[in-house]
Amino acid sequence: MKELIRSNDIVLIGFARSLLEEAGVPLFVADEHMSALEGSIGVFGQRLLVPDDHAPQARRILIDAGLSAELRDEP
């Protein structure tokens, strides 16, 4: 799995998630429910992960949507 975005901005994560789901890219949002444990103060970021073989397609979709500044660096 490749981490594409890490953020505590739930709107950003939701937007990126909807773009990828609409394109049929499988994904997983890690730490999605941490806010319930932390008291909803937004300390822990959520991580948007995709399978390695879908990462190039997912990155292109997010870049085309104007989210290039939010993407994690490729290892």
DRENVEX-439630 format. One record per atom (N, C-alpha, C, CB): atom name; x, y negated, z negated; residue number from 1; residue in three letters; chain. Coordinates in nm, 4 decimals. Atoms other than C-alpha are relative to their C-alpha. Glycine has a CB too. Example, Ala and Ser with C-alpha at 12.3 -4.5 7.8 and 13.67 -1.06 7.14 Angstrom:
# DRENVEX-439630
N,0.0890,0.1190,0.0000,1,ALA,A
CA,1.2300,0.4500,-0.7800,1,ALA,A
C,0.0900,-0.1200,0.0000,1,ALA,A
CB,-0.0992,-0.0027,-0.1246,1,ALA,A
N,-0.0820,0.1190,0.0060,2,SER,A
CA,1.3670,0.1060,-0.7140,2,SER,A
C,-0.0770,-0.1090,-0.0730,2,SER,A
CB,0.0414,-0.0462,0.1415,2,SER,A
//
This chain:
# DRENVEX-439630
N,0.0849,0.1176,0.0000,1,MET,A
CA,0.0000,0.0000,0.0000,1,MET,A
C,0.0896,-0.1243,0.0000,1,MET,A
CB,-0.0967,0.0004,-0.1229,1,MET,A
N,-0.0704,0.1289,-0.0062,2,LYS,A
CA,0.1157,-0.3527,0.0797,2,LYS,A
C,-0.0862,-0.1057,-0.0677,2,LYS,A
CB,0.0320,-0.0408,0.1483,2,LYS,A
N,0.0682,0.1118,0.0644,3,GLU,A
CA,0.0240,-0.6488,-0.1367,3,GLU,A
C,0.0062,-0.1195,0.0946,3,GLU,A
CB,0.0643,-0.0341,-0.1392,3,GLU,A
N,0.0040,0.1143,-0.0905,4,LEU,A
CA,-0.0895,-0.9323,0.0872,4,LEU,A
C,-0.0205,-0.1310,-0.0737,4,LEU,A
CB,-0.1094,0.0184,0.1018,4,LEU,A
N,0.0301,0.1230,0.0742,5,ILE,A
CA,-0.2278,-1.1860,-0.1594,5,ILE,A
C,-0.0074,0.0335,-0.1479,5,ILE,A
CB,-0.1336,-0.0651,0.0489,5,ILE,A
N,0.0166,-0.0069,0.1463,6,ARG,A
CA,-0.1969,-1.2352,-0.5355,6,ARG,A
C,-0.0461,-0.1378,-0.0441,6,ARG,A
CB,0.1347,0.0435,-0.0745,6,ARG,A
N,0.0550,0.1296,0.0387,7,SER,A
CA,-0.4142,-1.5074,-0.6808,7,SER,A
C,-0.1021,0.0172,-0.1116,7,SER,A
CB,-0.0642,-0.0702,0.1210,7,SER,A
N,0.1085,0.0002,0.0978,8,ASN,A
CA,-0.6408,-1.5952,-0.9698,8,ASN,A
C,-0.1190,-0.0814,0.0519,8,ASN,A
CB,0.0492,-0.0567,-0.1348,8,ASN,A
N,0.1099,0.0709,-0.0667,9,ASP,A
CA,-0.8643,-1.7838,-0.7242,9,ASP,A
C,-0.0957,0.1039,0.0578,9,ASP,A
CB,0.0536,-0.0963,0.1129,9,ASP,A
N,0.0920,-0.1052,-0.0432,10,ILE,A
CA,-1.1632,-1.5526,-0.6920,10,ILE,A
C,-0.0684,-0.0338,0.1321,10,ILE,A
CB,-0.1049,0.0244,-0.1070,10,ILE,A
N,0.0589,0.0389,-0.1287,11,VAL,A
CA,-1.3008,-1.7531,-0.3987,11,VAL,A
C,0.0949,0.0390,0.1133,11,VAL,A
CB,-0.0297,-0.1532,0.0036,11,VAL,A
N,-0.1005,-0.0375,-0.0998,12,LEU,A
CA,-0.9775,-1.7018,-0.2025,12,LEU,A
C,-0.0002,0.1512,0.0212,12,LEU,A
CB,0.1405,-0.0480,-0.0435,12,LEU,A
N,0.0001,-0.1464,-0.0101,13,ILE,A
CA,-0.9736,-1.3290,-0.2799,13,ILE,A
C,-0.1276,0.0473,0.0688,13,ILE,A
CB,0.0130,0.0651,-0.1402,13,ILE,A
N,0.1269,-0.0383,-0.0618,14,GLY,A
CA,-1.3407,-1.3003,-0.1851,14,GLY,A
C,-0.0041,-0.0309,0.1486,14,GLY,A
CB,-0.1142,-0.0698,-0.0691,14,GLY,A
N,-0.0032,0.0384,-0.1409,15,PHE,A
CA,-1.2883,-1.4849,0.1433,15,PHE,A
C,0.0890,0.0958,0.0793,15,PHE,A
CB,0.0500,-0.1453,0.0156,15,PHE,A
N,-0.0928,-0.0904,-0.0680,16,ALA,A
CA,-0.9857,-1.2751,0.2404,16,ALA,A
C,-0.0592,0.1404,0.0081,16,ALA,A
CB,0.1360,0.0032,-0.0728,16,ALA,A
N,0.0618,-0.1329,0.0035,17,ARG,A
CA,-1.1674,-0.9590,0.1383,17,ARG,A
C,-0.1092,0.0116,0.1056,17,ARG,A
CB,-0.0582,0.0290,-0.1395,17,ARG,A
N,0.1093,-0.0059,-0.0973,18,SER,A
CA,-1.4711,-1.0428,0.3515,18,SER,A
C,0.0531,0.0017,0.1434,18,SER,A
CB,-0.0947,-0.1191,-0.0192,18,SER,A
N,-0.0600,-0.0014,-0.1334,19,LEU,A
CA,-1.2519,-1.1150,0.6564,19,LEU,A
C,0.0510,0.1391,0.0369,19,LEU,A
CB,0.1143,-0.1011,0.0076,19,LEU,A
N,-0.0584,-0.1309,-0.0270,20,LEU,A
CA,-1.0726,-0.7831,0.6265,20,LEU,A
C,-0.1067,0.1089,0.0085,20,LEU,A
CB,0.1015,0.0352,-0.1077,20,LEU,A
N,0.1074,-0.0988,-0.0050,21,GLU,A
CA,-1.3854,-0.5812,0.5516,21,GLU,A
C,-0.0779,-0.0109,0.1305,21,GLU,A
CB,-0.0943,-0.0173,-0.1194,21,GLU,A
N,0.0717,0.0207,-0.1254,22,GLU,A
CA,-1.5601,-0.7349,0.8527,22,GLU,A
C,0.0764,0.0581,0.1185,22,GLU,A
CB,-0.0253,-0.1486,0.0222,22,GLU,A
N,-0.0840,-0.0536,-0.1066,23,ALA,A
CA,-1.2670,-0.6263,1.0703,23,ALA,A
C,0.0231,0.1507,-0.0151,23,ALA,A
CB,0.1335,-0.0727,0.0023,23,ALA,A
N,-0.0154,-0.1437,0.0207,24,GLY,A
CA,-1.2818,-0.2735,0.9286,24,GLY,A
C,0.1324,0.0415,-0.0589,24,GLY,A
CB,-0.0185,0.0700,0.1273,24,GLY,A
N,-0.1294,-0.0305,0.0622,25,VAL,A
CA,-0.9495,-0.2944,0.7463,25,VAL,A
C,-0.0261,0.0532,-0.1414,25,VAL,A
CB,0.0933,-0.1276,-0.0037,25,VAL,A
N,0.0168,-0.0514,0.1364,26,PRO,A
CA,-0.9442,-0.0694,0.4380,26,PRO,A
C,0.0822,-0.0834,-0.0970,26,PRO,A
CB,0.0414,0.1489,-0.0086,26,PRO,A
N,-0.0718,0.0819,0.0978,27,LEU,A
CA,-0.8444,-0.2575,0.1249,27,LEU,A
C,-0.0352,0.0412,-0.1410,27,LEU,A
CB,-0.0310,-0.1479,0.0202,27,LEU,A
N,0.0239,-0.0212,0.1420,28,PHE,A
CA,-0.8248,-0.2445,-0.2509,28,PHE,A
C,0.0357,-0.1289,-0.0720,28,PHE,A
CB,0.0827,0.1214,-0.0552,28,PHE,A
N,-0.0300,0.1174,0.0815,29,VAL,A
CA,-0.8456,-0.5353,-0.4943,29,VAL,A
C,0.0382,0.0495,-0.1391,29,VAL,A
CB,-0.1223,-0.0998,-0.0058,29,VAL,A
N,-0.0512,-0.0432,0.1301,30,ALA,A
CA,-0.6274,-0.4513,-0.7938,30,ALA,A
C,-0.0206,-0.1112,-0.1028,30,ALA,A
CB,0.1505,0.0384,0.0098,30,ALA,A
N,0.0171,0.0921,0.1136,31,ASP,A
CA,-0.6861,-0.6145,-1.1324,31,ASP,A
C,-0.1280,-0.0827,0.0128,31,ASP,A
CB,0.1210,-0.0936,-0.0111,31,ASP,A
N,0.1242,0.0720,-0.0249,32,GLU,A
CA,-1.0340,-0.7180,-1.0202,32,GLU,A
C,-0.0798,-0.0238,-0.1284,32,GLU,A
CB,-0.0848,0.0765,0.0997,32,GLU,A
N,0.0814,0.0109,0.1217,33,HIS,A
CA,-1.1859,-0.6610,-1.3638,33,HIS,A
C,0.0789,-0.0455,-0.1221,33,HIS,A
CB,-0.0644,0.1324,-0.0297,33,HIS,A
N,-0.0811,0.0478,0.1123,34,MET,A
CA,-0.9038,-0.8017,-1.5761,34,MET,A
C,-0.0597,-0.1231,-0.0667,34,MET,A
CB,0.1405,-0.0312,0.0470,34,MET,A
N,0.0570,0.1214,0.0583,35,SER,A
CA,-1.0941,-1.1272,-1.6262,35,SER,A
C,-0.0952,0.0323,-0.1146,35,SER,A
CB,-0.0730,-0.0808,0.1068,35,SER,A
N,0.0898,-0.0392,0.1088,36,ALA,A
CA,-1.3470,-0.9423,-1.8424,36,ALA,A
C,0.0789,0.0287,-0.1270,36,ALA,A
CB,-0.0828,0.1231,0.0399,36,ALA,A
N,-0.0835,-0.0319,0.1152,37,LEU,A
CA,-1.0664,-0.8269,-2.0685,37,LEU,A
C,0.0702,-0.1225,-0.0567,37,LEU,A
CB,0.1024,0.1041,0.0378,37,LEU,A
N,-0.0744,0.1183,0.0439,38,GLU,A
CA,-0.8921,-1.1644,-2.0850,38,GLU,A
C,-0.0915,-0.1133,-0.0448,38,GLU,A
CB,0.0898,-0.0486,0.1113,38,GLU,A
N,0.0930,0.1043,0.0410,39,GLY,A
CA,-1.2064,-1.3652,-2.1563,39,GLY,A
C,-0.0334,-0.0981,0.1105,39,GLY,A
CB,0.0558,-0.0741,-0.1157,39,GLY,A
N,0.0347,0.0810,-0.1185,40,SER,A
CA,-1.2536,-1.5062,-1.8033,40,SER,A
C,0.0709,-0.1345,0.0064,40,SER,A
CB,-0.1480,-0.0235,0.0032,40,SER,A
N,-0.0742,0.1261,-0.0067,41,ILE,A
CA,-0.9824,-1.7698,-1.8341,41,ILE,A
C,0.0932,-0.0062,0.1209,41,ILE,A
CB,0.0803,-0.0195,-0.1273,41,ILE,A
N,-0.0754,0.0032,-0.1247,42,GLY,A
CA,-0.8081,-1.6741,-1.5080,42,GLY,A
C,0.1502,0.0113,-0.0128,42,GLY,A
CB,-0.0304,-0.1226,0.0699,42,GLY,A
N,-0.1444,-0.0131,0.0201,43,VAL,A
CA,-0.4656,-1.5842,-1.6447,43,VAL,A
C,0.0596,0.1028,0.0951,43,VAL,A
CB,0.0304,0.0388,-0.1447,43,VAL,A
N,-0.0514,-0.1083,-0.0837,44,PHE,A
CA,-0.4217,-1.2620,-1.4474,44,PHE,A
C,-0.0519,-0.0139,0.1419,44,PHE,A
CB,-0.0391,0.1367,-0.0578,44,PHE,A
N,0.0393,0.0073,-0.1398,45,GLY,A
CA,-0.4218,-1.2789,-1.0710,45,GLY,A
C,-0.0488,0.1341,0.0512,45,GLY,A
CB,0.1154,-0.0486,0.0845,45,GLY,A
N,0.0434,-0.1205,-0.0685,46,GLN,A
CA,-0.6012,-1.0295,-0.8541,46,GLN,A
C,0.0939,0.0225,0.1176,46,GLN,A
CB,-0.1490,-0.0110,0.0469,46,GLN,A
N,-0.0898,-0.0338,-0.1096,47,ARG,A
CA,-0.4016,-0.8473,-0.5876,47,ARG,A
C,-0.0782,0.0680,0.1108,47,ARG,A
CB,0.1149,0.0903,-0.0487,47,ARG,A
N,0.0646,-0.0574,-0.1173,48,LEU,A
CA,-0.5322,-0.7742,-0.2390,48,LEU,A
C,0.0998,0.0917,0.0689,48,LEU,A
CB,-0.0510,-0.1111,0.0971,48,LEU,A
N,-0.0893,-0.1015,-0.0548,49,LEU,A
CA,-0.3747,-0.4516,-0.1110,49,LEU,A
C,-0.0642,0.0680,0.1198,49,LEU,A
CB,0.0364,0.1035,-0.1069,49,LEU,A
N,0.0458,-0.0765,-0.1166,50,VAL,A
CA,-0.4019,-0.2737,0.2240,50,VAL,A
C,0.0993,0.1129,0.0247,50,VAL,A
CB,-0.0140,-0.0916,0.1272,50,VAL,A
N,-0.0939,-0.1071,-0.0340,51,PRO,A
CA,-0.2531,0.0554,0.3491,51,PRO,A
C,0.1110,-0.0527,0.0902,51,PRO,A
CB,-0.0735,0.1167,0.0687,51,PRO,A
N,-0.1173,0.0434,-0.0767,52,ASP,A
CA,0.0924,0.0174,0.5031,52,ASP,A
C,-0.0282,-0.0108,0.1494,52,ASP,A
CB,0.1149,0.0959,-0.0226,52,ASP,A
N,0.0224,-0.0011,-0.1449,53,ASP,A
CA,-0.0288,0.1052,0.8517,53,ASP,A
C,-0.1021,-0.1042,0.0464,53,ASP,A
CB,-0.0457,0.1371,0.0429,53,ASP,A
N,0.0949,0.1057,-0.0345,54,HIS,A
CA,-0.2990,-0.1654,0.8406,54,HIS,A
C,0.0532,-0.1401,-0.0334,54,HIS,A
CB,-0.1312,0.0235,-0.0726,54,HIS,A
N,-0.0539,0.1287,0.0444,55,ALA,A
CA,-0.0762,-0.4409,0.7010,55,ALA,A
C,0.0224,-0.0994,0.1147,55,ALA,A
CB,0.1301,0.0225,-0.0728,55,ALA,A
N,-0.0191,0.0987,-0.1078,56,PRO,A
CA,0.0248,-0.5992,1.0362,56,PRO,A
C,-0.1320,-0.0598,0.0500,56,PRO,A
CB,0.0734,0.0648,0.1168,56,PRO,A
N,0.1312,0.0479,-0.0451,57,GLN,A
CA,-0.3382,-0.6215,1.1498,57,GLN,A
C,-0.0619,-0.0934,-0.1047,57,GLN,A
CB,-0.0948,0.1196,0.0282,57,GLN,A
N,0.0577,0.0807,0.1075,58,ALA,A
CA,-0.4496,-0.7570,0.8114,58,ALA,A
C,0.0697,-0.1352,-0.0097,58,ALA,A
CB,0.0098,0.0743,-0.1341,58,ALA,A
N,-0.0750,0.1261,0.0048,59,ARG,A
CA,-0.1728,-1.0185,0.8071,59,ARG,A
C,-0.0428,-0.0920,0.1144,59,ARG,A
CB,0.1523,0.0270,0.0070,59,ARG,A
N,0.0393,0.0807,-0.1161,60,ARG,A
CA,-0.2706,-1.1359,1.1574,60,ARG,A
C,-0.1394,-0.0602,-0.0223,60,ARG,A
CB,0.0018,0.0861,0.1298,60,ARG,A
N,0.1358,0.0495,0.0269,61,ILE,A
CA,-0.6377,-1.1678,1.0556,61,ILE,A
C,0.0049,-0.1155,-0.0990,61,ILE,A
CB,-0.0903,0.1135,-0.0546,61,ILE,A
N,-0.0071,0.1040,0.1032,62,LEU,A
CA,-0.5492,-1.3718,0.7474,62,LEU,A
C,0.0733,-0.1245,0.0501,62,LEU,A
CB,0.0697,0.0544,-0.1249,62,LEU,A
N,-0.0713,0.1146,-0.0589,63,ILE,A
CA,-0.3026,-1.5924,0.9380,63,ILE,A
C,-0.0931,-0.0765,0.0935,63,ILE,A
CB,0.1270,0.0472,0.0767,63,ILE,A
N,0.0937,0.0631,-0.0930,64,ASP,A
CA,-0.5625,-1.6582,1.2084,64,ASP,A
C,-0.1102,-0.0773,-0.0732,64,ASP,A
CB,-0.0624,0.1055,0.0908,64,ASP,A
N,0.1029,0.0671,0.0802,65,ALA,A
CA,-0.8054,-1.7616,0.9322,65,ALA,A
C,0.0574,-0.1173,-0.0797,65,ALA,A
CB,-0.0659,0.0999,-0.0952,65,ALA,A
N,-0.0616,0.1136,0.0681,66,GLY,A
CA,-0.5572,-2.0212,0.8020,66,GLY,A
C,0.0524,0.0299,-0.1388,66,GLY,A
CB,-0.0971,-0.1097,-0.0089,66,GLY,A
N,-0.0457,-0.0372,0.1336,67,LEU,A
CA,-0.4377,-1.8264,0.4991,67,LEU,A
C,0.1476,0.0379,-0.0051,67,LEU,A
CB,-0.0824,0.1142,-0.0513,67,LEU,A
N,-0.1412,-0.0386,-0.0050,68,SER,A
CA,-0.0706,-1.7947,0.5950,68,SER,A
C,0.0767,-0.0423,-0.1263,68,SER,A
CB,0.0660,-0.0615,0.1231,68,SER,A
N,-0.0698,0.0490,0.1192,69,ALA,A
CA,0.0409,-1.9996,0.2925,69,ALA,A
C,-0.0283,0.0874,-0.1234,69,ALA,A
CB,-0.0409,-0.1449,-0.0285,69,ALA,A
N,0.0375,-0.0849,0.1138,70,GLU,A
CA,-0.1331,-1.7514,0.0608,70,GLU,A
C,0.0628,0.1386,0.0045,70,GLU,A
CB,-0.1494,0.0140,-0.0058,70,GLU,A
N,-0.0533,-0.1347,-0.0164,71,LEU,A
CA,0.0383,-1.4395,0.1982,71,LEU,A
C,0.1311,0.0174,-0.0753,71,LEU,A
CB,0.0202,0.0312,0.1477,71,LEU,A
N,-0.1256,-0.0370,0.0657,72,ARG,A
CA,0.3094,-1.2671,-0.0006,72,ARG,A
C,0.1038,0.0256,0.1087,72,ARG,A
CB,-0.0180,0.1267,-0.0924,72,ARG,A
N,-0.1082,-0.0270,-0.0948,73,ASP,A
CA,0.6459,-1.2356,0.1704,73,ASP,A
C,0.0058,0.1497,0.0302,73,ASP,A
CB,0.1364,-0.0498,-0.0559,73,ASP,A
N,-0.0157,-0.1400,-0.0372,74,GLU,A
CA,0.6996,-0.9143,0.3609,74,GLU,A
C,0.1331,0.0504,-0.0553,74,GLU,A
CB,-0.0071,0.0184,0.1551,74,GLU,A
N,-0.1263,-0.0551,0.0525,75,PRO,A
CA,0.9574,-0.6886,0.1944,75,PRO,A
C,0.0917,0.0465,0.1099,75,PRO,A
CB,-0.0274,0.1152,-0.0941,75,PRO,A
//
